[in-house]
Amino acid sequence: MSENWSLVTSSPQARPWAAISPQIAEVLRPVLPRLAEEILEQVAGELPMLGRDLAGPYGVALKAGVEQALEHFLGLLGADRPALDERLRNLYESFGAREDKHGRTLEILLAAYRRGARGAWEHFSRAALEADVPTQDVVRLAEAIFAYIEELSHASAVGFAQEHSDRAGRRNLVRQQLGEVLLFEGAATAPARVAELAAEAGWAVPERVAALVLPTVAGAEGRRTPLLPDEILLAVSDTESLAIVSADALRRSSAALAKASRTGEESVYVGTVRALAEAPVSLAHARAVQRLVLEGVVPGAPVVSAQDHLTDLVLHADPRLLADLTADALAPLQGLSPGRREILAATLRVWLAAQGDRLAAAAELEVHPQTVSYRMSRLEDLFGPALRDPRRRLAIQLALAGRPR
């Protein structure tokens, strides 16, 4: 054949098809009718994991996509244009998105593209050589085919990433909605809604849970919450960051929660472990123990668990009732000077805790046992029969335990 296949103009390296004569497209076009089908057969043979997909509607769509891509490629020869137009880009992005929707990586799909590129090259190069296309143009054709496949692969990767991002965003939103339903409404009020959201969020519904109050950091982009294991559901509002976690996951997450406390600058507060329907109760307990830490009643720590401070939570559940109890039970001390009142109150608290053991009380107070005897004699004068009445003694112990130390 004596035709001149070469172009006079050159092309940017990123678009090698532009340097190939459009006349070559006419040599290659007769190969197209069977090429897409043969490529898919080869792909199915080398990648059997795609076999079931190729037999269904996806196979039909993929075959049409291969045909369109091949036809479009021939139209690029001699043209200094981007590899993909909007229609083809959208199509190949959809192929990538489909892989993420089905929970797969891009590895198999991109392997299919590479196998398809080799198949196209085998058929096109054979046709080109039979038509006496110069070797230089055949080499350019190979470069163009594989550069074109890279563009198709990139489009699928973009579709995959976008779908993954969109699904992650939807999933995070659903997880937050689930956390809010459990913490503020309770599982018992909307069981169908909880089941629906849990299924969509991929969260196994546990029998027992705990609520968390998390530290947050205010920044330029709003409030940031700490990174936590995926099994912990976040429920973030404009004013606070909350979470809910299963009892099993709570045990596994101790290190992550300690790290989330921002090295002790702010604590993570853990509510009591309760039945799922009582998640709002656990949240109330987490907030209650947070209040006690802020008030200095309970010592701070990276992670403060309500379960470890049940006595304090009971004592301080209603500050007004505690004040009434203290005023009534410790009324005999009110007429003393502040200093004397504190000394006798401390002695009485230790003596009651030691169940009347004078030596143990003296060791705790770091005083002589005779001093304890003297102080207790004075306290018996003040309290009278109350120190021998079990119910009155309990009231006095509770009142003393609730006083700041």
C-alpha positions in Angstrom: 0.0 0.0 0.0 1.5 3.4 -0.9 -0.7 5.7 1.1 1.1 8.3 3.3 0.0 7.5 6.9 2.1 10.1 8.7 0.8 13.5 10.0 2.8 16.6 9.4 1.9 18.1 12.8 3.1 16.8 16.2 1.1 16.3 19.4 1.5 16.9 23.1 3.0 13.7 24.7 -0.1 13.4 26.9 -2.3 12.9 23.8 -0.4 10.4 21.6 -3.5 9.7 19.5 -3.1 13.2 18.0 0.1 12.2 16.2 -1.6 9.3 14.4 -3.1 9.7 10.9 -6.9 9.6 11.0 -6.6 7.4 7.9 -5.5 4.6 10.2 -9.0 4.7 11.9 -10.5 3.5 8.6 -8.2 0.5 8.5 -9.1 -0.4 12.1 -12.9 0.3 12.0 -13.7 -3.1 10.3 -12.3 -4.8 13.4 -14.8 -3.2 15.7 -18.0 -5.3 15.3 -16.6 -8.4 17.0 -13.9 -6.7 19.0 -15.9 -5.7 22.1 -17.4 -9.2 22.4 -14.0 -10.9 22.0 -12.4 -8.6 24.6 -15.2 -9.5 27.2 -14.7 -13.2 26.4 -11.0 -12.8 27.1 -11.6 -10.8 30.3 -14.1 -13.5 31.5 -11.6 -16.2 30.8 -8.7 -14.5 32.7 -10.8 -13.0 35.4 -13.5 -15.6 36.3 -14.6 -13.5 39.3 -16.3 -11.2 36.8 -18.1 -14.1 35.1 -21.5 -13.8 37.0 -21.5 -10.0 36.5 -20.8 -10.2 32.8 -23.7 -12.6 32.3 -26.3 -10.1 33.6 -27.4 -6.5 32.9 -24.0 -5.3 33.9 -22.4 -7.3 31.2 -24.7 -5.7 28.6 -23.8 -2.3 29.9 -20.1 -3.1 30.0 -20.2 -4.4 26.4 -21.9 -1.2 25.3 -19.3 0.8 27.2 -16.4 -1.1 25.5 -18.0 -0.5 22.1 -18.4 3.2 22.7 -14.9 3.5 24.1 -13.4 1.8 21.0 -15.4 3.9 18.6 -14.5 7.0 20.4 -10.9 6.1 20.4 -10.8 5.8 16.6 -12.5 9.2 16.4 -9.6 10.6 18.4 -6.9 9.6 15.9 -5.4 12.8 14.5 -7.3 15.0 16.9 -5.7 17.0 19.6 -8.5 16.5 22.1 -8.9 15.1 25.6 -9.4 11.4 25.7 -13.0 11.4 27.0 -16.1 13.5 26.3 -18.6 14.0 29.1 -20.8 11.1 28.1 -18.0 8.6 28.1 -16.5 10.0 31.3 -19.8 9.7 33.1 -20.2 6.1 31.8 -16.8 4.9 33.1 -17.2 6.8 36.4 -20.4 4.8 36.8 -18.5 1.6 36.4 -16.1 2.6 39.2 -19.0 3.7 41.4 -20.7 0.4 40.9 -17.6 -1.4 42.4 -17.8 0.6 45.6 -21.6 0.1 45.8 -21.0 -3.7 45.8 -18.3 -3.4 48.4 -15.4 -4.3 46.1 -12.1 -2.6 45.3 -11.1 -1.4 41.9 -8.5 -4.0 41.4 -10.6 -6.4 39.3 -12.2 -3.7 37.2 -8.8 -2.1 36.4 -7.4 -5.5 35.6 -10.2 -6.0 33.1 -9.4 -2.7 31.5 -5.7 -3.7 31.1 -6.7 -7.0 29.6 -9.1 -5.2 27.3 -6.3 -2.9 26.2 -4.1 -5.8 25.3 -6.9 -7.4 23.4 -7.6 -4.2 21.5 -3.9 -3.8 20.7 -3.6 -7.4 19.4 -6.5 -6.9 17.0 -5.6 -3.3 15.9 -1.9 -4.1 15.4 -2.8 -7.1 13.3 -5.1 -5.1 11.1 -2.5 -2.3 10.9 0.3 -4.5 9.8 -1.9 -6.3 7.3 -2.6 -2.8 5.8 1.1 -2.0 5.7 0.9 0.7 8.2 4.5 1.9 9.0 6.1 0.4 12.1 6.5 3.9 13.6 2.7 4.5 13.4 2.0 1.0 14.9 4.2 1.9 17.8 2.4 5.2 18.2 -0.9 3.3 18.1 0.2 1.1 21.0 1.2 4.1 23.0 -2.2 5.8 22.2 -4.2 2.7 23.2 -2.6 2.3 26.6 -2.7 6.1 27.3 -6.4 6.0 26.4 -7.0 3.0 28.8 -5.3 5.0 31.5 -7.8 7.8 31.0 -10.7 5.3 31.2 -9.2 3.8 34.4 -8.8 7.3 35.9 -12.5 8.0 35.2 -13.5 4.8 37.0 -11.2 5.6 39.9 -12.9 9.0 40.2 -16.3 7.5 40.2 -15.2 4.9 42.7 -13.8 7.6 45.0 -16.8 9.9 44.7 -19.2 7.0 45.4 -17.1 5.9 48.4 -17.1 9.5 49.7 -20.8 9.9 49.2 -21.6 6.6 50.8 -19.3 7.4 53.8 -21.1 10.7 54.2 -24.5 9.1 54.0 -23.4 6.4 56.4 -22.0 8.9 58.9 -25.2 10.9 58.7 -27.3 7.7 59.3 -25.0 6.7 62.2 -25.5 10.1 63.8 -29.3 9.9 63.4 -29.2 6.4 65.0 -27.1 7.7 67.9 -29.5 10.6 68.4 -32.6 8.3 68.3 -31.1 6.0 70.9 -29.8 8.8 73.2 -32.7 11.2 73.1 -35.8 9.1 72.2 -34.8 5.6 73.3 -35.0 2.3 71.4 -38.4 1.4 73.0 -40.1 4.4 71.5 -39.1 3.7 67.9 -37.9 0.1 67.5 -38.7 0.0 63.8 -36.8 3.2 63.2 -33.8 1.9 65.2 -33.7 -1.3 63.3 -33.9 0.5 59.9 -31.1 3.0 60.8 -28.9 0.3 62.3 -29.2 -1.8 59.2 -28.4 1.1 57.0 -25.5 2.2 59.2 -24.1 -1.3 59.4 -24.2 -1.2 63.2 -25.0 -4.5 65.1 -27.7 -3.6 67.6 -26.4 -4.6 71.1 -28.4 -5.6 74.2 -26.5 -3.3 76.6 -24.9 0.1 75.9 -23.3 3.1 77.6 -23.5 6.7 76.7 -20.4 8.9 76.4 -19.8 12.7 76.8 -16.8 13.5 74.7 -14.3 16.4 74.7 -14.6 18.8 71.8 -12.3 21.4 70.3 -13.6 24.6 68.8 -11.8 25.5 65.6 -12.1 27.6 62.5 -14.2 24.8 60.9 -16.4 24.3 63.9 -16.3 21.8 66.8 -14.0 18.8 66.3 -14.6 15.5 68.0 -11.8 13.0 68.7 -11.2 10.0 66.4 -12.8 6.9 67.8 -13.3 3.3 66.7 -16.0 2.7 64.1 -18.1 0.7 66.5 -18.8 3.8 68.6 -21.7 5.9 67.3 -21.3 9.7 67.5 -24.1 12.1 68.0 -22.6 15.6 67.6 -24.5 18.8 68.2 -23.5 22.4 68.1 -22.9 22.4 71.8 -21.6 19.0 72.8 -20.3 15.7 71.4 -22.0 12.5 72.6 -21.6 8.9 71.7 -23.1 5.5 72.4 -21.2 2.3 72.5 -22.0 -1.4 73.2 -20.9 -2.9 76.5 -18.5 -5.2 74.7 -17.0 -2.4 72.6 -16.6 -0.2 75.7 -14.3 -2.8 77.2 -12.3 -2.9 73.9 -12.1 0.9 73.5 -10.5 1.9 76.8 -7.2 2.9 75.2 -8.9 4.9 72.5 -11.1 6.7 75.0 -8.1 7.6 77.1 -6.4 9.0 74.0 -9.6 10.9 73.1 -9.3 12.8 76.4 -6.7 15.0 74.9 -4.0 13.9 77.4 -6.1 14.7 80.4 -7.0 18.3 79.5 -10.6 17.2 79.1 -12.2 14.0 80.2 -14.4 11.4 78.5 -17.4 10.7 80.7 -18.9 7.3 80.6 -22.5 6.6 81.7 -23.7 3.4 83.4 -24.0 0.3 81.2 -27.7 -0.3 80.7 -30.2 -2.0 78.4 -30.4 -0.5 75.0 -33.8 1.1 75.7 -32.2 2.9 78.7 -29.5 4.7 76.7 -31.0 8.1 77.7 -30.6 7.0 81.4 -26.9 6.2 80.8 -26.5 9.6 79.2 -28.0 11.3 82.2 -25.5 9.5 84.4 -22.6 10.5 82.2 -23.7 14.1 82.4 -24.1 13.7 86.2 -20.6 12.4 86.8 -19.3 15.2 84.5 -21.0 17.7 86.8 -19.5 16.2 89.9 -16.0 16.4 88.4 -16.5 20.1 87.5 -17.8 20.7 91.0 -14.7 19.0 92.5 -16.8 16.2 94.2 -15.2 13.5 92.0 -11.5 13.6 91.0 -10.8 14.2 87.3 -9.2 11.5 85.1 -8.8 10.9 81.3 -11.8 8.6 81.5 -14.4 9.0 84.3 -16.9 6.3 84.6 -20.2 6.7 86.4 -20.0 3.1 87.4 -17.0 3.9 89.6 -18.8 6.7 91.4 -22.3 5.3 92.1 -22.2 6.4 95.8 -21.4 10.0 94.8 -24.0 10.0 92.1 -26.7 8.9 94.5 -25.6 11.3 97.2 -25.5 14.3 94.8 -28.4 13.4 92.6 -30.5 16.1 94.1 -28.3 18.9 95.8 -31.4 20.3 97.5 -32.2 17.0 99.2 -28.6 16.5 100.2 -28.6 20.0 101.7 -31.8 19.2 103.7 -30.3 15.9 104.9 -27.0 17.6 105.9 -28.8 20.3 107.8 -31.0 17.8 109.7 -28.5 15.1 110.4 -25.6 17.4 111.4 -27.7 20.0 113.2 -25.9 19.3 116.6 -22.7 20.6 115.1 -24.1 24.0 113.9 -23.5 25.8 117.2 -19.8 25.1 117.2 -17.1 27.4 115.8 -16.1 26.5 112.1 -12.8 25.0 113.1 -14.1 22.9 115.9 -17.0 21.8 113.7 -14.7 20.5 111.0 -12.5 18.6 113.5 -15.5 16.8 115.1 -17.1 16.2 111.7 -13.9 14.5 110.4 -13.6 12.5 113.6 -17.2 11.3 113.4 -16.9 10.4 109.8 -13.8 8.3 110.4 -15.1 6.7 113.6 -18.4 5.6 111.8 -16.4 4.2 108.9 -14.2 2.3 111.3 -17.4 1.0 113.0 -16.3 2.4 116.3 -12.8 1.0 116.3 -10.9 3.7 118.3 -7.4 2.5 117.3 -8.3 2.4 113.6 -9.9 5.8 113.7 -6.8 7.2 115.5 -4.5 5.8 112.8 -6.6 7.3 110.0 -6.7 10.7 111.7 -3.1 10.5 112.8 -3.9 11.4 116.4 -3.5 9.6 119.8 -6.3 7.1 120.5 -7.1 9.1 123.7 -7.8 12.1 121.5 -10.4 10.1 119.6 -12.0 9.0 122.9 -12.1 12.7 124.0 -13.7 13.9 120.8 -16.2 11.0 120.7 -17.2 11.8 124.2 -18.0 15.3 123.1 -19.9 14.0 120.0 -22.0 11.7 122.2 -22.9 14.7 124.3 -24.0 16.6 121.1 -25.8 13.8 119.2 -27.1 11.8 122.2 -29.1 8.6 121.2 -28.7 9.4 117.5 -25.3 7.7 117.4 -26.8 4.5 118.6 -29.9 4.5 116.3 -29.0 2.6 113.0 -31.2 4.8 110.8 -29.9 8.1 112.4 -26.3 6.8 112.1 -26.9 6.1 108.4 -28.3 9.6 107.8 -25.3 11.0 109.6 -22.9 8.9 107.5 -24.6 10.0 104.3 -24.5 13.7 105.3 -20.8 13.5 106.2 -20.0 11.6 102.9 -21.8 14.4 100.9 -19.8 17.2 102.5 -16.9 18.7 100.6 -13.5 17.7 101.9 
